[in-house]
Every structure is written in C-alpha cells, then in structure tokens.
Amino acid sequence: MKALVLNGVNLNMFGKRDPKQYGTITLAEIDASLKQLGSELGAEVECFQTNIEGEMCERIHQAFRENVDTVLINAGAWTHYSYGIRDALAILTCPIIEVHMSNIHAREEFRHHSVIAPLAKGQIAGFGVDSYLLGLRAGLSAANAAKAA
C-alpha cells in the first residue's frame, strides 16, 4: 500500500504560524508521525508540500501515474477556491481524504466551503496532528475495501 500526503500553501509554516489554531508541531514532525504510523500499518507514506499551485497539480498527476492507493490532502487556503487542484484530484481513482488541523467549520465564513470535499471519501478536521493520523487510517481502510470489492 502506498499513501501520498499532500500539503498546500503555507503549511510549511506549521509550528510558527498561528499556534492558537495549529499548535506548535511542525510539518516535519507531522510527516514523521505519518511515516511511523504507515510503517505500523504496512504502508509506505510519501509526504509532499508546496506553495506553488501548479506543482501541486503536477504531483497529483504523478500520483495518478503511480497508481497510489490513497491520497490525504490538506490544501490549506487552496481548499476553498482552487478549481485547478480540485480538477487534478478528480483524475484520481483512489480514495481521497481531506484533512485539516483546525476545525475549518468553526472559523471564518470563507473557510466553511471546500471545493475538494465533493471528491473526498471524507473530511477530518479540528484534531490537530490526529486529523492526519485518522486520515491515514481512513484512507488505507478505504483503499483496502476498494481492492477487496
């Protein structure tokens, strides 16, 4: 099993940006936790972050060519308006899990809408790093169920 974790714009600043919303954990620490959990679950986890929308689309295209088993995505602010990333994700045939460290539904109004959510198997938000870990478990479970079907 292979899981790809995609992190979007500004998420490289976890640990520094708005600790009230995101805590002090860094993206490197989140990535390490995901890789450790993946290893425990028998899955390879690759993590990718970019602040460039076109690079995110290219990595999603590559995920399609690689036939990854599941994709977790925290697109950051792109979640709310990037139809380019949304359309790239629509190419994928594997389960997509949308994750957010903060509860986007309890924040500013513009964060309540996700252009990615209609493509996702599910959305996990508001649990800090656990949103990612729960997302990985959910993505791998959905991928296993799809393979068994």
Secondary structure, DSSP 8 states (H G I E B T S, - for coil): -EEEEEE-TTGGGTTTS-HHHH-S--HHHHHHHHHHHHHHTT-EEEEEE-S-HHHHHHHHHHHHHHT-SEEEEE-GGGGGT-HHHHHHHTT--S-EEEEESS-GGGS-GGGG--SSGGGSSEEEESSTHHHHHHHHHHHHHHHHHHHH-
